[in-house]
Amino acid sequence: MDLNFAKSLASGIQLVKPVEPLAAAGQAGATGNQFQNILTGVIGEVKSTRNEANQQISAFLNGEQTDIHEVATSIQKAGLTFEMAIEVRNKAMQAYQEVMRMQI
């Protein structure tokens, strides 16, 4: 395995930060802002990986970049990031629907 490929792969993998539990119910407004910031960050990550993949594809097609492996890796990374964002959305919608079905 190429050392540069391993380094680029390792730099592309980001650790998932655990979500901290709420200390009190009074922090719901702050938590809403945190959730919004997390979603905004995820959407930004999806956009940046897609843009990076598009730039590498353009560079490869223009003959500026010859390493097809980096191009393929960036395409796969963009696809996986998008699929993860879709799955997070689906889980959030399922949780919302489950809460709405609860009887009070």
C-alpha positions as CSV (number, residue, x, y, z in Angstrom):
1,M,0.0,0.0,0.0
2,D,1.3,3.4,-1.0
3,L,2.3,5.5,2.0
4,N,0.9,8.7,0.5
5,F,-2.4,7.0,-0.2
6,A,-2.6,5.7,3.4
7,K,-1.9,9.2,4.7
8,S,-4.5,10.8,2.5
9,L,-7.0,8.2,3.5
10,A,-6.2,8.7,7.2
11,S,-6.5,12.4,6.9
12,G,-9.9,12.0,5.2
13,I,-11.3,10.0,8.1
14,Q,-12.6,12.1,10.9
15,L,-13.4,10.9,14.3
16,V,-17.0,11.1,15.4
17,K,-17.4,13.2,18.5
18,P,-19.8,11.7,21.1
19,V,-23.0,13.7,21.8
20,E,-23.1,15.0,25.4
21,P,-26.3,14.4,27.3
22,L,-28.4,17.3,28.4
23,A,-27.8,18.6,31.9
24,A,-31.3,20.0,32.4
25,A,-34.5,20.5,30.4
26,G,-34.0,24.3,30.6
27,Q,-31.2,24.1,28.1
28,A,-33.5,23.1,25.2
29,G,-33.0,26.4,23.4
30,A,-29.2,26.1,23.6
31,T,-29.5,22.5,22.5
32,G,-31.6,23.5,19.5
33,N,-28.9,25.9,18.4
34,Q,-26.2,23.1,18.9
35,F,-28.3,20.7,16.8
36,Q,-28.7,23.4,14.1
37,N,-24.9,24.0,14.1
38,I,-24.3,20.2,13.8
39,L,-26.6,20.0,10.8
40,T,-25.1,23.0,9.2
41,G,-21.7,21.5,9.7
42,V,-22.7,18.2,8.1
43,I,-24.3,20.0,5.1
44,G,-21.1,22.0,4.8
45,E,-19.0,18.9,4.9
46,V,-21.1,17.3,2.2
47,K,-20.8,20.4,0.0
48,S,-17.0,20.6,0.5
49,T,-16.4,16.9,-0.3
50,R,-18.5,17.2,-3.4
51,N,-16.7,20.3,-4.5
52,E,-13.3,18.7,-3.8
53,A,-14.3,15.6,-5.9
54,N,-15.6,17.9,-8.7
55,Q,-12.3,19.8,-8.7
56,Q,-10.2,16.6,-8.8
57,I,-12.4,15.3,-11.7
58,S,-11.9,18.5,-13.6
59,A,-8.2,18.5,-13.0
60,F,-7.9,14.9,-14.1
61,L,-9.9,15.5,-17.3
62,N,-7.8,18.6,-18.1
63,G,-4.6,16.5,-17.7
64,E,-3.4,18.4,-14.7
65,Q,-3.6,15.4,-12.3
66,T,-2.5,11.9,-13.3
67,D,-3.2,10.0,-10.1
68,I,-6.6,8.3,-10.8
69,H,-6.5,6.7,-7.3
70,E,-6.9,10.1,-5.6
71,V,-9.7,11.0,-7.9
72,A,-11.5,7.8,-7.3
73,T,-11.0,8.1,-3.5
74,S,-12.4,11.6,-3.5
75,I,-15.4,10.5,-5.5
76,Q,-16.1,7.7,-3.1
77,K,-15.6,10.0,-0.1
78,A,-18.1,12.4,-1.5
79,G,-20.6,9.6,-2.2
80,L,-20.2,8.2,1.3
81,T,-20.5,11.6,3.0
82,F,-23.8,12.2,1.0
83,E,-25.2,8.8,1.9
84,M,-24.3,9.3,5.6
85,A,-26.1,12.7,5.5
86,I,-29.2,11.1,3.9
87,E,-29.2,8.3,6.6
88,V,-28.9,10.9,9.4
89,R,-31.9,12.7,7.9
90,N,-33.9,9.5,7.6
91,K,-33.2,8.6,11.3
92,A,-34.1,12.1,12.4
93,M,-37.4,11.9,10.5
94,Q,-38.1,8.5,12.0
95,A,-37.5,9.8,15.5
96,Y,-39.7,12.9,14.9
97,Q,-42.5,10.6,13.5
98,E,-42.2,8.3,16.5
99,V,-42.4,11.3,18.9
100,M,-45.5,12.6,17.1
101,R,-47.2,9.2,17.4
102,M,-46.7,9.2,21.2
103,Q,-49.9,9.7,23.2
104,I,-49.8,12.2,26.0
